[in-house]
């Protein structure tokens, strides 16, 4: 019979939180966008997003949320959802939203 290793509860909780944080979406950060309306995306670890866009020569800032489903990132701003496809350190929002690269 193999002996069990006893770890104090605080050590066990710390290890568990490190393991779970390693399973996070991995998309958080600030992205620079080109080829569409978006200028920047700032994806926070709590699921919030901050986007700046240029439309008809005017800059706009919006706050929304995002969720990750594999390589698909669904971003929702003002009740409207858009899907971005993750390819390495880039998020592809198509011709309308552009290609966003992690800074």
C-alpha distance (Angstrom), angle and dihedral (degrees) to the residues before:
residue distance angle dihedral
X1 . . .
X2 3.80 . .
X3 3.80 117.5 .
X4 3.80 116.6 -117.9
X5 3.76 120.7 -125.9
X6 3.78 112.6 -129.1
X7 3.80 116.2 -144.5
X8 3.78 123.7 -175.3
X9 3.80 113.4 -109.0
X10 3.81 92.5 -111.6
X11 3.81 91.3 55.5
X12 3.81 91.5 47.0
X13 3.82 91.7 50.8
X14 3.80 91.5 48.1
X15 3.80 92.2 50.8
X16 3.80 91.6 47.3
X17 3.81 92.4 51.0
X18 3.83 90.9 49.1
X19 3.80 91.2 50.9
X20 3.80 92.7 47.7
X21 3.79 93.5 46.8
X22 3.79 88.0 54.6
X23 3.81 87.7 59.9
X24 3.79 93.8 57.6
X25 3.78 122.5 124.6
X26 3.79 93.6 -93.7
X27 3.80 92.4 -147.7
X28 3.80 99.4 100.2
X29 3.77 116.6 119.2
X30 3.79 143.0 74.2
X31 3.80 117.8 -57.1
X32 3.79 129.0 -164.1
X33 3.82 112.1 -145.0
X34 3.81 132.4 -153.6
X35 3.78 136.5 175.2
X36 3.82 98.8 36.9
X37 3.79 144.2 44.5
X38 3.82 95.6 -67.2
X39 3.79 121.6 91.8
X40 3.82 100.4 176.7
X41 3.79 140.5 -0.7
X42 3.79 122.9 -160.1
X43 3.81 110.9 -167.2
X44 3.80 113.8 -166.7
X45 3.80 126.0 -153.9
X46 3.84 90.8 -117.1
X47 3.82 93.3 62.9
X48 3.81 96.4 -98.2
X49 3.77 122.4 127.8
X50 3.77 133.3 -161.8
X51 3.80 116.5 -159.1
X52 3.79 132.8 -174.5
X53 3.78 119.6 -162.5
X54 3.77 138.0 178.4
X55 3.77 114.5 -138.7
X56 3.79 121.5 173.2
X57 3.80 91.3 -19.0
X58 3.81 94.7 -50.6
X59 3.81 124.7 111.2
X60 3.79 117.1 -137.0
X61 3.78 131.1 -173.8
X62 3.79 121.5 -153.1
X63 3.80 136.0 179.9
X64 3.78 122.5 -146.8
X65 3.78 145.0 136.9
X66 3.77 136.0 -96.7
X67 3.79 138.0 -160.9
X68 3.79 131.2 -165.0
X69 3.80 124.8 -133.7
X70 3.79 107.5 174.9
X71 3.80 106.4 -65.3
X72 3.81 92.6 -15.0
X73 3.81 118.7 93.8
X74 3.80 115.0 -166.1
X75 3.80 112.1 -156.9
X76 3.79 121.2 -168.2
X77 3.81 123.3 -165.0
X78 3.81 122.8 168.9
X79 3.81 90.9 -10.1
X80 3.82 92.9 -55.5
X81 3.82 117.9 115.3
X82 3.79 128.0 -153.3
X83 3.80 128.2 -175.5
X84 3.78 121.8 -136.5
X85 3.80 122.8 -170.1
X86 3.79 116.1 -139.0
X87 3.81 117.6 -136.5
X88 3.79 109.4 174.1
X89 3.80 107.2 -61.2
X90 3.80 94.7 -11.6
X91 3.79 132.9 86.5
X92 3.80 114.9 -153.0
X93 3.81 113.9 -151.0
X94 3.78 95.0 171.3
X95 3.78 128.1 -118.6
X96 3.80 94.6 -44.2
X97 3.81 99.8 51.0
X98 3.80 101.0 23.8
X99 3.76 137.9 -143.4
X100 3.81 115.1 -53.3
X101 3.81 121.1 -159.8
X102 3.81 125.2 -162.5
X103 3.83 110.2 -112.4
